[in-house]
Amino acid sequence: MSDLFPATGGTYLDQDAYIADFDRRFWRTDAEGFWKLERMQSYDEGDFPSWQALRHGDWDQSLRLIEELRPEYEEHYGKIAAAGFAMHRVRVVETPLIPYIQWELTILHTKFGYGERVNVLDAAEVAGEETEGPLPELCVMGTDAVYVLDYSPADEPNGAVRHTDPATVTRARTFIQRLYAAGEALDTYFPREVAGLPAPRGL
């Protein structure tokens, strides 16, 4: 979005460099918190076991593998709380929900129980923001940096552009916070819109 990011500036990072930079900055996130905006309706999750099970049509196994992640999530979000910041996510969804979104919201509902603050926003609610194309995929690290994430045509992670200019970071964080405030908390959305859906048959 042209009003969020300057025409010039930012540093392109390939995927390996982005992951390294993200990991380095994540645990330095200040009290403003971590804010993420997800707009795409599917991503290539690589060799993530639960996603692979979904791809192959084994929904029961996909759910079992999510359950197995609970100790890992409990530890991770405990460390985040101890570090003094919170994670917030805006998940834009198109309806009817496709299998990927059904699967992701199931994982996010598990994470919600351990402290990640997830709000869901229907795509119709952001249509006015998308006159120049779909909203970007964003991660904001407190007051430190914002990443504009890039993906290949096959929905594979493909690096990011990092902005560290304080005004740009503030604009991006404020934008996500506005969308977050317009969304619905996942703990009320999930039981009504996701829990009763039939098992997806793969991707």
Secondary structure per residue as TSV (DSSP state, phi and psi in degrees):
chain	resnum	aa	ss	phi	psi
A	1	M	-	360.0	126.1
A	2	S	T	-65.7	-26.6
A	3	D	T	-82.6	-11.3
A	4	L	T	-91.4	-38.6
A	5	F	S	-122.7	140.9
A	6	P	-	-65.9	155.3
A	7	A	S	-63.2	-31.4
A	8	T	S	-123.4	162.4
A	9	G	-	107.3	172.6
A	10	G	-	87.6	155.4
A	11	T	E	-122.5	122.1
A	12	Y	E	-76.4	134.1
A	13	L	E	-123.7	129.2
A	14	D	-	-70.0	175.5
A	15	Q	H	-60.5	-43.5
A	16	D	H	-64.4	-42.6
A	17	A	H	-67.1	-37.6
A	18	Y	H	-62.6	-47.7
A	19	I	H	-59.6	-43.8
A	20	A	H	-63.8	-42.9
A	21	D	H	-67.8	-43.1
A	22	F	H	-57.8	-50.0
A	23	D	H	-61.1	-36.5
A	24	R	H	-69.1	-38.3
A	25	R	H	-86.9	-26.0
A	26	F	H	-55.1	-48.6
A	27	W	T	-78.5	-0.1
A	28	R	T	-98.1	2.8
A	29	T	-	-56.8	132.5
A	30	D	-	-89.2	-169.6
A	31	A	T	-66.1	-14.3
A	32	E	T	-66.0	-21.7
A	33	G	-	87.5	174.9
A	34	F	E	-99.6	130.7
A	35	W	E	-127.9	130.0
A	36	K	E	-128.6	138.8
A	37	L	E	-117.8	123.2
A	38	E	E	-116.0	122.8
A	39	R	-	-117.1	-34.9
A	40	M	-	-59.7	154.7
A	41	Q	S	-99.5	-2.7
A	42	S	-	-159.7	152.1
A	43	Y	-	-137.2	152.6
A	44	D	-	-83.5	111.9
A	45	E	-	-92.2	15.9
A	46	G	T	61.9	-130.1
A	47	D	T	-97.7	18.7
A	48	F	-	-58.8	119.5
A	49	P	H	-57.9	-44.1
A	50	S	H	-64.1	-38.1
A	51	W	H	-67.4	-39.2
A	52	Q	H	-62.2	-39.5
A	53	A	H	-63.2	-41.7
A	54	L	H	-60.7	-45.0
A	55	R	H	-56.8	-34.1
A	56	H	T	-93.9	9.2
A	57	G	T	82.0	14.2
A	58	D	-	-104.3	80.6
A	59	W	H	-64.5	-40.2
A	60	D	H	-60.8	-43.0
A	61	Q	H	-66.7	-38.2
A	62	S	H	-59.3	-43.7
A	63	L	H	-66.3	-40.2
A	64	R	H	-61.2	-40.3
A	65	L	H	-68.4	-32.8
A	66	I	H	-64.4	-44.5
A	67	E	H	-59.3	-36.4
A	68	E	H	-65.4	-17.6
A	69	L	T	-84.0	-6.4
A	70	R	H	-55.8	-46.7
A	71	P	H	-60.2	-38.2
A	72	E	H	-64.0	-43.6
A	73	Y	H	-66.9	-40.5
A	74	E	H	-59.2	-43.9
A	75	E	H	-66.4	-45.2
A	76	H	H	-62.4	-49.5
A	77	Y	H	-73.7	-23.9
A	78	G	H	-65.1	-40.8
A	79	K	H	-65.1	-39.0
A	80	I	H	-63.2	-45.7
A	81	A	H	-60.6	-41.1
A	82	A	H	-66.4	-28.3
A	83	A	H	-77.5	-11.5
A	84	G	T	91.4	20.3
A	85	F	-	-138.0	171.1
A	86	A	-	-125.3	155.4
A	87	M	E	-102.9	132.2
A	88	H	E	-125.8	141.6
A	89	R	E	-139.0	134.7
A	90	V	E	-104.9	121.0
A	91	R	E	-110.7	105.8
A	92	V	E	-79.1	132.4
A	93	V	E	-127.6	143.6
A	94	E	-	-101.1	145.6
A	95	T	S	-116.9	147.1
A	96	P	S	-67.6	152.2
A	97	L	-	-66.9	130.7
A	98	I	-	-83.4	165.8
A	99	P	H	-54.5	-40.2
A	100	Y	H	-59.7	-45.7
A	101	I	H	-66.2	-40.0
A	102	Q	H	-57.3	-43.4
A	103	W	H	-67.5	-47.0
A	104	E	H	-64.5	-42.4
A	105	L	H	-63.5	-29.1
A	106	T	H	-66.5	-43.5
A	107	I	H	-65.1	-45.1
A	108	L	H	-63.7	-32.6
A	109	H	H	-64.6	-36.1
A	110	T	H	-65.8	-46.3
A	111	K	H	-63.2	-35.9
A	112	F	H	-55.1	-39.0
A	113	G	T	-65.3	-17.7
A	114	Y	T	-106.7	1.8
A	115	G	T	127.0	-8.7
A	116	E	-	-75.8	130.0
A	117	R	E	-93.8	106.1
A	118	V	E	-115.0	125.3
A	119	N	E	-116.8	141.0
A	120	V	E	-105.4	137.6
A	121	L	E	-133.0	126.0
A	122	D	E	-67.8	142.1
A	123	A	G	-58.0	-30.2
A	124	A	G	-60.8	-27.5
A	125	E	G	-75.2	-15.8
A	126	V	G	-111.0	6.7
A	127	A	G	-56.5	-37.7
A	128	G	G	-67.8	-18.3
A	129	E	G	-89.9	-5.4
A	130	E	-	-112.5	34.1
A	131	T	T	-67.4	-22.0
A	132	E	T	-104.4	8.2
A	133	G	S	123.4	175.6
A	134	P	S	-58.1	150.2
A	135	L	-	-57.5	148.3
A	136	P	-	-74.3	159.2
A	137	E	E	-87.4	122.0
A	138	L	E	-128.8	146.0
A	139	C	E	-130.7	126.8
A	140	V	E	-117.2	125.2
A	141	M	E	-97.8	84.4
A	142	G	T	54.4	-125.5
A	143	T	T	-100.9	7.5
A	144	D	T	-88.9	-48.5
A	145	A	E	-162.0	156.9
A	146	V	E	-129.0	136.3
A	147	Y	E	-107.8	130.5
A	148	V	E	-98.7	107.7
A	149	L	E	-78.9	147.6
A	150	D	E	-119.1	148.3
A	151	Y	E	-137.0	148.9
A	152	S	-	-75.0	169.5
A	153	P	T	-59.1	-20.4
A	154	A	T	-92.5	14.4
A	155	D	S	67.1	26.2
A	156	E	-	-92.9	140.8
A	157	P	E	-56.1	135.4
A	158	N	E	-139.1	41.9
A	159	G	E	85.4	-164.9
A	160	A	E	-162.4	160.9
A	161	V	E	-103.5	125.2
A	162	R	E	-100.2	131.6
A	163	H	E	-117.2	133.9
A	164	T	-	-121.7	-1.4
A	165	D	-	-60.0	124.7
A	166	P	H	-55.0	-40.0
A	167	A	H	-66.2	-38.2
A	168	T	H	-67.1	-43.3
A	169	V	H	-60.9	-43.2
A	170	T	H	-63.8	-43.2
A	171	R	H	-60.6	-44.2
A	172	A	H	-65.9	-44.0
A	173	R	H	-63.7	-43.5
A	174	T	H	-63.2	-38.5
A	175	F	H	-62.7	-47.5
A	176	I	H	-65.0	-39.4
A	177	Q	H	-61.9	-36.2
A	178	R	H	-66.0	-43.1
A	179	L	H	-65.2	-39.7
A	180	Y	H	-59.3	-44.2
A	181	A	H	-64.5	-26.9
A	182	A	H	-84.5	-11.9
A	183	G	S	-88.0	-179.7
A	184	E	E	-113.7	135.5
A	185	A	E	-60.3	139.1
A	186	L	H	-62.2	-28.2
A	187	D	H	-69.1	-18.4
A	188	T	H	-99.7	-32.5
A	189	Y	H	-68.7	-43.0
A	190	F	H	-61.4	-49.5
A	191	P	H	-61.0	-33.2
A	192	R	H	-82.6	-40.4
A	193	E	H	-108.2	-17.6
A	194	V	T	-120.2	-44.7
A	195	A	T	-57.7	-33.8
A	196	G	T	-91.7	4.6
A	197	L	S	-70.2	147.7
A	198	P	-	-66.1	157.1
A	199	A	-	-61.5	131.5
A	200	P	-	-68.4	154.8
A	201	R	-	-102.9	29.5
A	202	G	-	99.9	-179.8
A	203	L	-	-104.8	360.0
